[in-house]
């Protein structure tokens, strides 16, 4: 057996370790009075810019989609992948 004087905390219920600290205590603390996020409506100029950007992205997506669909149909026609396959004679 080991000498109990070598490990003075051995009889402690935690066996010498500290209890875990809660996560909230380990996280950095923020300011006491955080600023409230702004709930104001965007300005008319910003709203117009957002609508313009949305429409540009939507139009670009539609053009890319149309070109991709056209390319797929052309490739399928080129390799004769459209239509009913030929049936082998029995």
Secondary structure by P-SEA (a helix, b strand, c coil): cccccccccccccccccccccccccccccccccccccccccccaaaaaaaaaaaaaaaaaaaaaaaaaaaaaaaaaaaaccccccccccc
